[in-house]
Amino acid sequence: MRCARLPPEAALRPLGLAPPAPSRSQADKRMTQFCCLLLVLALGSANSQGLQAARPGRGNFAEKQQQLKAEIKEQLKAEHEQLKAEHEQLKAEHEELKDQLAEFKEELTQLAVTLAKK
């Protein structure tokens, strides 16, 4: 039961198959480095937030996001209006082509009747 609680490296260490356990000083050194890293990250984050708040136009993400949304909305409106105009133009061309097709069908029918009489 005692072996089940040991990590795999500890069970292999007496056989010489696992790397040696880190010394207490190495573990302390790693823990100190980790704590220093966390402290540096925390201070850096707090400092950058302070700097962003101090500089105008830097830290106001929500305002920038709203501005970008408004710009995109205006661009989409302009594109929509352009597409609507193109759609109306295509509809007019379609009607014109339908009229030309009807005229062509009439001429073709008249030619068929003329040929049938001969």
PDB file as gemmi writes it, atoms N, CA and C in Angstrom:
CRYST1    1.000    1.000    1.000  90.00  90.00  90.00 P 1                      
ATOM      1  N   MET A   1       0.818  -1.185   0.000  1.00  0.00           N  
ATOM      2  CA  MET A   1       0.000   0.000   0.000  1.00  0.00           C  
ATOM      3  C   MET A   1       0.862   1.249   0.000  1.00  0.00           C  
ATOM      4  N   ARG A   2       1.991   1.143   0.639  1.00  0.00           N  
ATOM      5  CA  ARG A   2       2.834   2.313   0.707  1.00  0.00           C  
ATOM      6  C   ARG A   2       3.399   2.669  -0.673  1.00  0.00           C  
ATOM      7  N   CYS A   3       3.683   1.692  -1.510  1.00  0.00           N  
ATOM      8  CA  CYS A   3       4.227   1.944  -2.839  1.00  0.00           C  
ATOM      9  C   CYS A   3       3.202   2.626  -3.745  1.00  0.00           C  
ATOM     10  N   ALA A   4       1.939   2.368  -3.516  1.00  0.00           N  
ATOM     11  CA  ALA A   4       0.903   2.950  -4.356  1.00  0.00           C  
ATOM     12  C   ALA A   4       0.831   4.459  -4.181  1.00  0.00           C  
ATOM     13  N   ARG A   5       1.246   4.933  -3.005  1.00  0.00           N  
ATOM     14  CA  ARG A   5       1.172   6.369  -2.732  1.00  0.00           C  
ATOM     15  C   ARG A   5       2.383   7.131  -3.266  1.00  0.00           C  
ATOM     16  N   LEU A   6       3.432   6.437  -3.564  1.00  0.00           N  
ATOM     17  CA  LEU A   6       4.639   7.087  -4.046  1.00  0.00           C  
ATOM     18  C   LEU A   6       4.504   7.451  -5.517  1.00  0.00           C  
ATOM     19  N   PRO A   7       5.099   8.549  -5.918  1.00  0.00           N  
ATOM     20  CA  PRO A   7       5.105   8.861  -7.347  1.00  0.00           C  
ATOM     21  C   PRO A   7       5.972   7.844  -8.087  1.00  0.00           C  
ATOM     22  N   PRO A   8       5.763   7.664  -9.368  1.00  0.00           N  
ATOM     23  CA  PRO A   8       6.522   6.644 -10.116  1.00  0.00           C  
ATOM     24  C   PRO A   8       8.028   6.838 -10.043  1.00  0.00           C  
ATOM     25  N   GLU A   9       8.485   8.103  -9.999  1.00  0.00           N  
ATOM     26  CA  GLU A   9       9.924   8.338  -9.949  1.00  0.00           C  
ATOM     27  C   GLU A   9      10.514   7.793  -8.648  1.00  0.00           C  
ATOM     28  N   ALA A  10       9.771   7.928  -7.553  1.00  0.00           N  
ATOM     29  CA  ALA A  10      10.267   7.473  -6.257  1.00  0.00           C  
ATOM     30  C   ALA A  10      10.409   5.954  -6.233  1.00  0.00           C  
ATOM     31  N   ALA A  11       9.515   5.253  -6.893  1.00  0.00           N  
ATOM     32  CA  ALA A  11       9.593   3.792  -6.927  1.00  0.00           C  
ATOM     33  C   ALA A  11      10.767   3.330  -7.785  1.00  0.00           C  
ATOM     34  N   LEU A  12      11.124   4.103  -8.801  1.00  0.00           N  
ATOM     35  CA  LEU A  12      12.220   3.716  -9.692  1.00  0.00           C  
ATOM     36  C   LEU A  12      13.584   4.187  -9.211  1.00  0.00           C  
ATOM     37  N   ARG A  13      13.609   5.150  -8.308  1.00  0.00           N  
ATOM     38  CA  ARG A  13      14.869   5.728  -7.843  1.00  0.00           C  
ATOM     39  C   ARG A  13      15.803   4.693  -7.219  1.00  0.00           C  
ATOM     40  N   PRO A  14      15.355   3.795  -6.331  1.00  0.00           N  
ATOM     41  CA  PRO A  14      16.293   2.801  -5.748  1.00  0.00           C  
ATOM     42  C   PRO A  14      16.894   1.888  -6.801  1.00  0.00           C  
ATOM     43  N   LEU A  15      16.202   1.699  -7.915  1.00  0.00           N  
ATOM     44  CA  LEU A  15      16.733   0.820  -8.959  1.00  0.00           C  
ATOM     45  C   LEU A  15      17.710   1.555  -9.873  1.00  0.00           C  
ATOM     46  N   GLY A  16      17.803   2.864  -9.710  1.00  0.00           N  
ATOM     47  CA  GLY A  16      18.714   3.648 -10.532  1.00  0.00           C  
ATOM     48  C   GLY A  16      18.125   4.006 -11.882  1.00  0.00           C  
ATOM     49  N   LEU A  17      16.823   3.865 -12.039  1.00  0.00           N  
ATOM     50  CA  LEU A  17      16.187   4.127 -13.333  1.00  0.00           C  
ATOM     51  C   LEU A  17      15.558   5.512 -13.424  1.00  0.00           C  
ATOM     52  N   ALA A  18      15.396   6.206 -12.330  1.00  0.00           N  
ATOM     53  CA  ALA A  18      14.766   7.524 -12.327  1.00  0.00           C  
ATOM     54  C   ALA A  18      15.815   8.587 -12.031  1.00  0.00           C  
ATOM     55  N   PRO A  19      15.572   9.820 -12.484  1.00  0.00           N  
ATOM     56  CA  PRO A  19      16.528  10.883 -12.169  1.00  0.00           C  
ATOM     57  C   PRO A  19      16.531  11.137 -10.664  1.00  0.00           C  
ATOM     58  N   PRO A  20      17.629  11.616 -10.146  1.00  0.00           N  
ATOM     59  CA  PRO A  20      17.691  11.861  -8.696  1.00  0.00           C  
ATOM     60  C   PRO A  20      16.695  12.954  -8.299  1.00  0.00           C  
ATOM     61  N   ALA A  21      16.231  12.879  -7.089  1.00  0.00           N  
ATOM     62  CA  ALA A  21      15.291  13.878  -6.566  1.00  0.00           C  
ATOM     63  C   ALA A  21      16.012  15.214  -6.453  1.00  0.00           C  
ATOM     64  N   PRO A  22      15.319  16.293  -6.780  1.00  0.00           N  
ATOM     65  CA  PRO A  22      15.978  17.592  -6.653  1.00  0.00           C  
ATOM     66  C   PRO A  22      16.279  17.881  -5.185  1.00  0.00           C  
ATOM     67  N   SER A  23      17.409  18.509  -4.983  1.00  0.00           N  
ATOM     68  CA  SER A  23      17.775  18.822  -3.603  1.00  0.00           C  
ATOM     69  C   SER A  23      16.859  19.913  -3.069  1.00  0.00           C  
ATOM     70  N   ARG A  24      16.865  20.072  -1.804  1.00  0.00           N  
ATOM     71  CA  ARG A  24      15.980  21.049  -1.150  1.00  0.00           C  
ATOM     72  C   ARG A  24      16.314  22.456  -1.634  1.00  0.00           C  
ATOM     73  N   SER A  25      17.581  22.731  -1.850  1.00  0.00           N  
ATOM     74  CA  SER A  25      17.967  24.072  -2.285  1.00  0.00           C  
ATOM     75  C   SER A  25      17.474  24.342  -3.715  1.00  0.00           C  
ATOM     76  N   GLN A  26      17.492  23.325  -4.571  1.00  0.00           N  
ATOM     77  CA  GLN A  26      16.985  23.503  -5.929  1.00  0.00           C  
ATOM     78  C   GLN A  26      15.484  23.774  -5.912  1.00  0.00           C  
ATOM     79  N   ALA A  27      14.736  23.042  -5.086  1.00  0.00           N  
ATOM     80  CA  ALA A  27      13.301  23.253  -4.990  1.00  0.00           C  
ATOM     81  C   ALA A  27      13.001  24.647  -4.454  1.00  0.00           C  
ATOM     82  N   ASP A  28      13.767  25.083  -3.458  1.00  0.00           N  
ATOM     83  CA  ASP A  28      13.581  26.429  -2.910  1.00  0.00           C  
ATOM     84  C   ASP A  28      13.886  27.498  -3.968  1.00  0.00           C  
ATOM     85  N   LYS A  29      14.945  27.240  -4.745  1.00  0.00           N  
ATOM     86  CA  LYS A  29      15.340  28.197  -5.790  1.00  0.00           C  
ATOM     87  C   LYS A  29      14.228  28.308  -6.843  1.00  0.00           C  
ATOM     88  N   ARG A  30      13.673  27.169  -7.252  1.00  0.00           N  
ATOM     89  CA  ARG A  30      12.589  27.177  -8.240  1.00  0.00           C  
ATOM     90  C   ARG A  30      11.358  27.899  -7.703  1.00  0.00           C  
ATOM     91  N   MET A  31      11.020  27.652  -6.441  1.00  0.00           N  
ATOM     92  CA  MET A  31       9.865  28.301  -5.836  1.00  0.00           C  
ATOM     93  C   MET A  31      10.080  29.809  -5.769  1.00  0.00           C  
ATOM     94  N   THR A  32      11.290  30.223  -5.424  1.00  0.00           N  
ATOM     95  CA  THR A  32      11.611  31.653  -5.368  1.00  0.00           C  
ATOM     96  C   THR A  32      11.485  32.270  -6.755  1.00  0.00           C  
ATOM     97  N   GLN A  33      12.015  31.594  -7.774  1.00  0.00           N  
ATOM     98  CA  GLN A  33      11.907  32.100  -9.146  1.00  0.00           C  
ATOM     99  C   GLN A  33      10.450  32.214  -9.568  1.00  0.00           C  
ATOM    100  N   PHE A  34       9.661  31.227  -9.223  1.00  0.00           N  
ATOM    101  CA  PHE A  34       8.241  31.238  -9.580  1.00  0.00           C  
ATOM    102  C   PHE A  34       7.523  32.404  -8.899  1.00  0.00           C  
ATOM    103  N   CYS A  35       7.791  32.606  -7.620  1.00  0.00           N  
ATOM    104  CA  CYS A  35       7.156  33.710  -6.900  1.00  0.00           C  
ATOM    105  C   CYS A  35       7.583  35.062  -7.459  1.00  0.00           C  
ATOM    106  N   CYS A  36       8.865  35.180  -7.801  1.00  0.00           N  
ATOM    107  CA  CYS A  36       9.341  36.434  -8.407  1.00  0.00           C  
ATOM    108  C   CYS A  36       8.674  36.689  -9.748  1.00  0.00           C  
ATOM    109  N   LEU A  37       8.518  35.647 -10.531  1.00  0.00           N  
ATOM    110  CA  LEU A  37       7.860  35.777 -11.822  1.00  0.00           C  
ATOM    111  C   LEU A  37       6.421  36.238 -11.654  1.00  0.00           C  
ATOM    112  N   LEU A  38       5.718  35.634 -10.704  1.00  0.00           N  
ATOM    113  CA  LEU A  38       4.341  36.059 -10.435  1.00  0.00           C  
ATOM    114  C   LEU A  38       4.281  37.513  -9.995  1.00  0.00           C  
ATOM    115  N   LEU A  39       5.217  37.923  -9.161  1.00  0.00           N  
ATOM    116  CA  LEU A  39       5.263  39.302  -8.683  1.00  0.00           C  
ATOM    117  C   LEU A  39       5.527  40.272  -9.833  1.00  0.00           C  
ATOM    118  N   VAL A  40       6.471  39.919 -10.698  1.00  0.00           N  
ATOM    119  CA  VAL A  40       6.784  40.768 -11.853  1.00  0.00           C  
ATOM    120  C   VAL A  40       5.574  40.884 -12.771  1.00  0.00           C  
ATOM    121  N   LEU A  41       4.906  39.759 -13.013  1.00  0.00           N  
ATOM    122  CA  LEU A  41       3.714  39.787 -13.867  1.00  0.00           C  
ATOM    123  C   LEU A  41       2.613  40.635 -13.248  1.00  0.00           C  
ATOM    124  N   ALA A  42       2.400  40.500 -11.956  1.00  0.00           N  
ATOM    125  CA  ALA A  42       1.346  41.271 -11.285  1.00  0.00           C  
ATOM    126  C   ALA A  42       1.670  42.760 -11.321  1.00  0.00           C  
ATOM    127  N   LEU A  43       2.928  43.115 -11.034  1.00  0.00           N  
ATOM    128  CA  LEU A  43       3.314  44.525 -11.064  1.00  0.00           C  
ATOM    129  C   LEU A  43       3.256  45.092 -12.477  1.00  0.00           C  
ATOM    130  N   GLY A  44       3.676  44.301 -13.443  1.00  0.00           N  
ATOM    131  CA  GLY A  44       3.623  44.758 -14.835  1.00  0.00           C  
ATOM    132  C   GLY A  44       2.202  44.992 -15.288  1.00  0.00           C  
ATOM    133  N   SER A  45       1.296  44.115 -14.911  1.00  0.00           N  
ATOM    134  CA  SER A  45      -0.102  44.260 -15.275  1.00  0.00           C  
ATOM    135  C   SER A  45      -0.699  45.506 -14.637  1.00  0.00           C  
ATOM    136  N   ALA A  46      -0.420  45.702 -13.356  1.00  0.00           N  
ATOM    137  CA  ALA A  46      -0.942  46.879 -12.659  1.00  0.00           C  
ATOM    138  C   ALA A  46      -0.358  48.148 -13.252  1.00  0.00           C  
ATOM    139  N   ASN A  47       0.929  48.131 -13.592  1.00  0.00           N  
ATOM    140  CA  ASN A  47       1.577  49.301 -14.166  1.00  0.00           C  
ATOM    141  C   ASN A  47       0.996  49.628 -15.541  1.00  0.00           C  
ATOM    142  N   SER A  48       0.804  48.620 -16.365  1.00  0.00           N  
ATOM    143  CA  SER A  48       0.279  48.890 -17.706  1.00  0.00           C  
ATOM    144  C   SER A  48      -1.146  49.411 -17.634  1.00  0.00           C  
ATOM    145  N   GLN A  49      -1.930  48.938 -16.679  1.00  0.00           N  
ATOM    146  CA  GLN A  49      -3.289  49.457 -16.522  1.00  0.00           C  
ATOM    147  C   GLN A  49      -3.249  50.908 -16.076  1.00  0.00           C  
ATOM    148  N   GLY A  50      -2.320  51.229 -15.194  1.00  0.00           N  
ATOM    149  CA  GLY A  50      -2.178  52.608 -14.739  1.00  0.00           C  
ATOM    150  C   GLY A  50      -1.741  53.522 -15.865  1.00  0.00           C  
ATOM    151  N   LEU A  51      -0.799  53.059 -16.674  1.00  0.00           N  
ATOM    152  CA  LEU A  51      -0.335  53.866 -17.804  1.00  0.00           C  
ATOM    153  C   LEU A  51      -1.442  54.067 -18.834  1.00  0.00           C  
ATOM    154  N   GLN A  52      -2.220  53.037 -19.076  1.00  0.00           N  
ATOM    155  CA  GLN A  52      -3.299  53.169 -20.046  1.00  0.00           C  
ATOM    156  C   GLN A  52      -4.339  54.159 -19.565  1.00  0.00           C  
ATOM    157  N   ALA A  53      -4.602  54.150 -18.273  1.00  0.00           N  
ATOM    158  CA  ALA A  53      -5.584  55.091 -17.742  1.00  0.00           C  
ATOM    159  C   ALA A  53      -5.039  56.516 -17.787  1.00  0.00           C  
ATOM    160  N   ALA A  54      -3.711  56.666 -17.637  1.00  0.00           N  
ATOM    161  CA  ALA A  54      -3.121  57.995 -17.635  1.00  0.00           C  
ATOM    162  C   ALA A  54      -3.061  58.596 -19.032  1.00  0.00           C  
ATOM    163  N   ARG A  55      -2.889  57.780 -20.044  1.00  0.00           N  
ATOM    164  CA  ARG A  55      -2.806  58.278 -21.414  1.00  0.00           C  
ATOM    165  C   ARG A  55      -4.195  58.336 -22.034  1.00  0.00           C  
ATOM    166  N   PRO A  56      -4.546  59.473 -22.603  1.00  0.00           N  
ATOM    167  CA  PRO A  56      -5.876  59.551 -23.221  1.00  0.00           C  
ATOM    168  C   PRO A  56      -5.956  58.677 -24.455  1.00  0.00           C  
ATOM    169  N   GLY A  57      -7.069  58.030 -24.610  1.00  0.00           N  
ATOM    170  CA  GLY A  57      -7.306  57.201 -25.788  1.00  0.00           C  
ATOM    171  C   GLY A  57      -6.641  55.847 -25.736  1.00  0.00           C  
ATOM    172  N   ARG A  58      -6.052  55.470 -24.612  1.00  0.00           N  
ATOM    173  CA  ARG A  58      -5.342  54.205 -24.538  1.00  0.00           C  
ATOM    174  C   ARG A  58      -6.166  53.116 -23.864  1.00  0.00           C  
ATOM    175  N   GLY A  59      -6.763  53.407 -22.741  1.00  0.00           N  
ATOM    176  CA  GLY A  59      -7.374  52.357 -21.942  1.00  0.00           C  
ATOM    177  C   GLY A  59      -8.864  52.211 -22.119  1.00  0.00           C  
ATOM    178  N   ASN A  60      -9.455  52.981 -23.019  1.00  0.00           N  
ATOM    179  CA  ASN A  60     -10.906  52.950 -23.137  1.00  0.00           C  
ATOM    180  C   ASN A  60     -11.323  52.003 -24.248  1.00  0.00           C  
ATOM    181  N   PHE A  61     -11.261  50.729 -23.947  1.00  0.00           N  
ATOM    182  CA  PHE A  61     -11.548  49.698 -24.943  1.00  0.00           C  
ATOM    183  C   PHE A  61     -13.001  49.733 -25.396  1.00  0.00           C  
ATOM    184  N   ALA A  62     -13.908  49.899 -24.463  1.00  0.00           N  
ATOM    185  CA  ALA A  62     -15.338  49.887 -24.807  1.00  0.00           C  
ATOM    186  C   ALA A  62     -15.670  51.022 -25.765  1.00  0.00           C  
ATOM    187  N   GLU A  63     -15.067  52.186 -25.531  1.00  0.00           N  
ATOM    188  CA  GLU A  63     -15.327  53.329 -26.413  1.00  0.00           C  
ATOM    189  C   GLU A  63     -14.801  53.060 -27.817  1.00  0.00           C  
ATOM    190  N   LYS A  64     -13.603  52.506 -27.906  1.00  0.00           N  
ATOM    191  CA  LYS A  64     -13.025  52.169 -29.212  1.00  0.00           C  
ATOM    192  C   LYS A  64     -13.870  51.125 -29.923  1.00  0.00           C  
ATOM    193  N   GLN A  65     -14.342  50.150 -29.148  1.00  0.00           N  
ATOM    194  CA  GLN A  65     -15.161  49.099 -29.730  1.00  0.00           C  
ATOM    195  C   GLN A  65     -16.453  49.683 -30.305  1.00  0.00           C  
ATOM    196  N   GLN A  66     -17.078  50.593 -29.582  1.00  0.00           N  
ATOM    197  CA  GLN A  66     -18.300  51.228 -30.072  1.00  0.00           C  
ATOM    198  C   GLN A  66     -18.019  52.047 -31.325  1.00  0.00           C  
ATOM    199  N   GLN A  67     -16.885  52.737 -31.336  1.00  0.00           N  
ATOM    200  CA  GLN A  67     -16.514  53.541 -32.508  1.00  0.00           C  
ATOM    201  C   GLN A  67     -16.316  52.632 -33.724  1.00  0.00           C  
ATOM    202  N   LEU A  68     -15.620  51.508 -33.538  1.00  0.00           N  
ATOM    203  CA  LEU A  68     -15.406  50.578 -34.641  1.00  0.00           C  
ATOM    204  C   LEU A  68     -16.724  49.988 -35.130  1.00  0.00           C  
ATOM    205  N   LYS A  69     -17.605  49.661 -34.197  1.00  0.00           N  
ATOM    206  CA  LYS A  69     -18.914  49.136 -34.576  1.00  0.00           C  
ATOM    207  C   LYS A  69     -19.673  50.151 -35.413  1.00  0.00           C  
ATOM    208  N   ALA A  70     -19.623  51.427 -35.007  1.00  0.00           N  
ATOM    209  CA  ALA A  70     -20.319  52.479 -35.754  1.00  0.00           C  
ATOM    210  C   ALA A  70     -19.731  52.627 -37.157  1.00  0.00           C  
ATOM    211  N   GLU A  71     -18.403  52.583 -37.260  1.00  0.00           N  
ATOM    212  CA  GLU A  71     -17.761  52.694 -38.574  1.00  0.00           C  
ATOM    213  C   GLU A  71     -18.154  51.527 -39.474  1.00  0.00           C  
ATOM    214  N   ILE A  72     -18.132  50.331 -38.924  1.00  0.00           N  
ATOM    215  CA  ILE A  72     -18.498  49.142 -39.703  1.00  0.00           C  
ATOM    216  C   ILE A  72     -19.958  49.223 -40.133  1.00  0.00           C  
ATOM    217  N   LYS A  73     -20.802  49.711 -39.234  1.00  0.00           N  
ATOM    218  CA  LYS A  73     -22.220  49.837 -39.551  1.00  0.00           C  
ATOM    219  C   LYS A  73     -22.424  50.823 -40.706  1.00  0.00           C  
ATOM    220  N   GLU A  74     -21.697  51.939 -40.680  1.00  0.00           N  
ATOM    221  CA  GLU A  74     -21.796  52.924 -41.764  1.00  0.00           C  
ATOM    222  C   GLU A  74     -21.308  52.327 -43.086  1.00  0.00           C  
ATOM    223  N   GLN A  75     -20.218  51.578 -43.042  1.00  0.00           N  
ATOM    224  CA  GLN A  75     -19.710  50.939 -44.260  1.00  0.00           C  
ATOM    225  C   GLN A  75     -20.733  49.959 -44.813  1.00  0.00           C  
ATOM    226  N   LEU A  76     -21.337  49.179 -43.931  1.00  0.00           N  
ATOM    227  CA  LEU A  76     -22.340  48.207 -44.377  1.00  0.00           C  
ATOM    228  C   LEU A  76     -23.562  48.903 -44.959  1.00  0.00           C  
ATOM    229  N   LYS A  77     -23.956  50.028 -44.356  1.00  0.00           N  
ATOM    230  CA  LYS A  77     -25.087  50.785 -44.898  1.00  0.00           C  
ATOM    231  C   LYS A  77     -24.779  51.277 -46.312  1.00  0.00           C  
ATOM    232  N   ALA A  78     -23.568  51.814 -46.494  1.00  0.00           N  
ATOM    233  CA  ALA A  78     -23.171  52.312 -47.810  1.00  0.00           C  
ATOM    234  C   ALA A  78     -23.167  51.171 -48.829  1.00  0.00           C  
ATOM    235  N   GLU A  79     -22.606  50.027 -48.446  1.00  0.00           N  
ATOM    236  CA  GLU A  79     -22.596  48.879 -49.355  1.00  0.00           C  
ATOM    237  C   GLU A  79     -24.015  48.415 -49.653  1.00  0.00           C  
ATOM    238  N   HIS A  80     -24.874  48.447 -48.659  1.00  0.00           N  
ATOM    239  CA  HIS A  80     -26.268  48.039 -48.856  1.00  0.00           C  
ATOM    240  C   HIS A  80     -26.969  48.952 -49.851  1.00  0.00           C  
ATOM    241  N   GLU A  81     -26.756  50.242 -49.706  1.00  0.00           N  
ATOM    242  CA  GLU A  81     -27.372  51.202 -50.634  1.00  0.00           C  
ATOM    243  C   GLU A  81     -26.849  50.977 -52.055  1.00  0.00           C  
ATOM    244  N   GLN A  82     -25.559  50.723 -52.171  1.00  0.00           N  
ATOM    245  CA  GLN A  82     -24.970  50.465 -53.487  1.00  0.00           C  
ATOM    246  C   GLN A  82     -25.568  49.197 -54.095  1.00  0.00           C  
ATOM    247  N   LEU A  83     -25.703  48.162 -53.304  1.00  0.00           N  
ATOM    248  CA  LEU A  83     -26.275  46.912 -53.800  1.00  0.00           C  
ATOM    249  C   LEU A  83     -27.742  47.075 -54.175  1.00  0.00           C  
ATOM    250  N   LYS A  84     -28.469  47.895 -53.410  1.00  0.00           N  
ATOM    251  CA  LYS A  84     -29.862  48.150 -53.761  1.00  0.00           C  
ATOM    252  C   LYS A  84     -29.961  48.852 -55.113  1.00  0.00           C  
ATOM    253  N   ALA A  85     -29.062  49.836 -55.352  1.00  0.00           N  
ATOM    254  CA  ALA A  85     -29.053  50.550 -56.634  1.00  0.00           C  
ATOM    255  C   ALA A  85     -28.719  49.587 -57.775  1.00  0.00           C  
ATOM    256  N   GLU A  86     -27.729  48.727 -57.563  1.00  0.00           N  
ATOM    257  CA  GLU A  86     -27.377  47.739 -58.581  1.00  0.00           C  
ATOM    258  C   GLU A  86     -28.539  46.786 -58.837  1.00  0.00           C  
ATOM    259  N   HIS A  87     -29.229  46.410 -57.784  1.00  0.00           N  
ATOM    260  CA  HIS A  87     -30.385  45.520 -57.917  1.00  0.00           C  
ATOM    261  C   HIS A  87     -31.476  46.164 -58.761  1.00  0.00           C  
ATOM    262  N   GLU A  88     -31.758  47.427 -58.498  1.00  0.00           N  
ATOM    263  CA  GLU A  88     -32.769  48.142 -59.294  1.00  0.00           C  
ATOM    264  C   GLU A  88     -32.350  48.223 -60.756  1.00  0.00           C  
ATOM    265  N   GLN A  89     -31.086  48.480 -61.002  1.00  0.00           N  
ATOM    266  CA  GLN A  89     -30.579  48.538 -62.377  1.00  0.00           C  
ATOM    267  C   GLN A  89     -30.736  47.178 -63.057  1.00  0.00           C  
ATOM    268  N   LEU A  90     -30.390  46.116 -62.356  1.00  0.00           N  
ATOM    269  CA  LEU A  90     -30.523  44.780 -62.932  1.00  0.00           C  
ATOM    270  C   LEU A  90     -31.985  44.422 -63.185  1.00  0.00           C  
ATOM    271  N   LYS A  91     -32.862  44.854 -62.302  1.00  0.00           N  
ATOM    272  CA  LYS A  91     -34.293  44.609 -62.512  1.00  0.00           C  
ATOM    273  C   LYS A  91     -34.771  45.314 -63.780  1.00  0.00           C  
ATOM    274  N   ALA A  92     -34.314  46.551 -63.994  1.00  0.00           N  
ATOM    275  CA  ALA A  92     -34.699  47.295 -65.195  1.00  0.00           C  
ATOM    276  C   ALA A  92     -34.164  46.594 -66.444  1.00  0.00           C  
ATOM    277  N   GLU A  93     -32.921  46.160 -66.393  1.00  0.00           N  
ATOM    278  CA  GLU A  93     -32.341  45.437 -67.526  1.00  0.00           C  
ATOM    279  C   GLU A  93     -33.104  44.140 -67.774  1.00  0.00           C  
ATOM    280  N   HIS A  94     -33.501  43.454 -66.724  1.00  0.00           N  
ATOM    281  CA  HIS A  94     -34.257  42.213 -66.851  1.00  0.00           C  
ATOM    282  C   HIS A  94     -35.596  42.469 -67.552  1.00  0.00           C  
ATOM    283  N   GLU A  95     -36.282  43.516 -67.145  1.00  0.00           N  
ATOM    284  CA  GLU A  95     -37.565  43.856 -67.786  1.00  0.00           C  
ATOM    285  C   GLU A  95     -37.358  44.174 -69.264  1.00  0.00           C  
ATOM    286  N   GLU A  96     -36.291  44.903 -69.569  1.00  0.00           N  
ATOM    287  CA  GLU A  96     -35.998  45.244 -70.962  1.00  0.00           C  
ATOM    288  C   GLU A  96     -35.726  43.975 -71.774  1.00  0.00           C  
ATOM    289  N   LEU A  97     -34.952  43.056 -71.208  1.00  0.00           N  
ATOM    290  CA  LEU A  97     -34.661  41.806 -71.905  1.00  0.00           C  
ATOM    291  C   LEU A  97     -35.922  40.947 -72.072  1.00  0.00           C  
ATOM    292  N   LYS A  98     -36.814  40.987 -71.085  1.00  0.00           N  
ATOM    293  CA  LYS A  98     -38.073  40.256 -71.213  1.00  0.00           C  
ATOM    294  C   LYS A  98     -38.909  40.814 -72.362  1.00  0.00           C  
ATOM    295  N   ASP A  99     -38.943  42.151 -72.477  1.00  0.00           N  
ATOM    296  CA  ASP A  99     -39.674  42.775 -73.586  1.00  0.00           C  
ATOM    297  C   ASP A  99     -39.063  42.391 -74.932  1.00  0.00           C  
ATOM    298  N   GLN A 100     -37.732  42.426 -74.999  1.00  0.00           N  
ATOM    299  CA  GLN A 100     -37.066  42.043 -76.247  1.00  0.00           C  
ATOM    300  C   GLN A 100     -37.355  40.584 -76.580  1.00  0.00           C  
ATOM    301  N   LEU A 101     -37.390  39.714 -75.574  1.00  0.00           N  
ATOM    302  CA  LEU A 101     -37.677  38.300 -75.796  1.00  0.00           C  
ATOM    303  C   LEU A 101     -39.105  38.127 -76.308  1.00  0.00           C  
ATOM    304  N   ALA A 102     -40.042  38.879 -75.748  1.00  0.00           N  
ATOM    305  CA  ALA A 102     -41.431  38.791 -76.206  1.00  0.00           C  
ATOM    306  C   ALA A 102     -41.541  39.234 -77.671  1.00  0.00           C  
ATOM    307  N   GLU A 103     -40.851  40.314 -78.027  1.00  0.00           N  
ATOM    308  CA  GLU A 103     -40.856  40.780 -79.419  1.00  0.00           C  
ATOM    309  C   GLU A 103     -40.246  39.725 -80.340  1.00  0.00           C  
ATOM    310  N   PHE A 104     -39.138  39.145 -79.900  1.00  0.00           N  
ATOM    311  CA  PHE A 104     -38.487  38.121 -80.702  1.00  0.00           C  
ATOM    312  C   PHE A 104     -39.402  36.909 -80.895  1.00  0.00           C  
ATOM    313  N   LYS A 105     -40.113  36.519 -79.836  1.00  0.00           N  
ATOM    314  CA  LYS A 105     -41.052  35.398 -79.947  1.00  0.00           C  
ATOM    315  C   LYS A 105     -42.163  35.719 -80.948  1.00  0.00           C  
ATOM    316  N   GLU A 106     -42.662  36.957 -80.918  1.00  0.00           N  
ATOM    317  CA  GLU A 106     -43.708  37.351 -81.860  1.00  0.00           C  
ATOM    318  C   GLU A 106     -43.193  37.270 -83.295  1.00  0.00           C  
ATOM    319  N   GLU A 107     -41.989  37.799 -83.526  1.00  0.00           N  
ATOM    320  CA  GLU A 107     -41.411  37.752 -84.870  1.00  0.00           C  
ATOM    321  C   GLU A 107     -41.206  36.311 -85.317  1.00  0.00           C  
ATOM    322  N   LEU A 108     -40.752  35.476 -84.398  1.00  0.00           N  
ATOM    323  CA  LEU A 108     -40.523  34.070 -84.721  1.00  0.00           C  
ATOM    324  C   LEU A 108     -41.836  33.367 -85.052  1.00  0.00           C  
ATOM    325  N   THR A 109     -42.870  33.679 -84.297  1.00  0.00           N  
ATOM    326  CA  THR A 109     -44.181  33.089 -84.562  1.00  0.00           C  
ATOM    327  C   THR A 109     -44.685  33.524 -85.932  1.00  0.00           C  
ATOM    328  N   GLN A 110     -44.527  34.816 -86.250  1.00  0.00           N  
ATOM    329  CA  GLN A 110     -44.952  35.321 -87.563  1.00  0.00           C  
ATOM    330  C   GLN A 110     -44.179  34.639 -88.689  1.00  0.00           C  
ATOM    331  N   LEU A 111     -42.878  34.442 -88.492  1.00  0.00           N  
ATOM    332  CA  LEU A 111     -42.087  33.752 -89.508  1.00  0.00           C  
ATOM    333  C   LEU A 111     -42.542  32.305 -89.671  1.00  0.00           C  
ATOM    334  N   ALA A 112     -42.878  31.649 -88.562  1.00  0.00           N  
ATOM    335  CA  ALA A 112     -43.339  30.262 -88.615  1.00  0.00           C  
ATOM    336  C   ALA A 112     -44.669  30.189 -89.354  1.00  0.00           C  
ATOM    337  N   VAL A 113     -45.542  31.139 -89.112  1.00  0.00           N  
ATOM    338  CA  VAL A 113     -46.840  31.165 -89.804  1.00  0.00           C  
ATOM    339  C   VAL A 113     -46.624  31.425 -91.280  1.00  0.00           C  
ATOM    340  N   THR A 114     -45.731  32.333 -91.611  1.00  0.00           N  
ATOM    341  CA  THR A 114     -45.456  32.650 -93.019  1.00  0.00           C  
ATOM    342  C   THR A 114     -44.882  31.421 -93.721  1.00  0.00           C  
ATOM    343  N   LEU A 115     -43.984  30.716 -93.062  1.00  0.00           N  
ATOM    344  CA  LEU A 115     -43.393  29.526 -93.664  1.00  0.00           C  
ATOM    345  C   LEU A 115     -44.427  28.407 -93.806  1.00  0.00           C  
ATOM    346  N   ALA A 116     -45.334  28.318 -92.863  1.00  0.00           N  
ATOM    347  CA  ALA A 116     -46.358  27.270 -92.921  1.00  0.00           C  
ATOM    348  C   ALA A 116     -47.314  27.531 -94.076  1.00  0.00           C  
ATOM    349  N   LYS A 117     -47.578  28.783 -94.434  1.00  0.00           N  
ATOM    350  CA  LYS A 117     -48.478  29.126 -95.536  1.00  0.00           C  
ATOM    351  C   LYS A 117     -47.849  28.809 -96.880  1.00  0.00           C  
ATOM    352  N   LYS A 118     -46.570  28.867 -96.978  1.00  0.00           N  
ATOM    353  CA  LYS A 118     -45.920  28.654 -98.270  1.00  0.00           C  
ATOM    354  C   LYS A 118     -45.816  27.235 -98.583  1.00  0.00           C  
TER     355      LYS A 118                                                      
END                                                                             
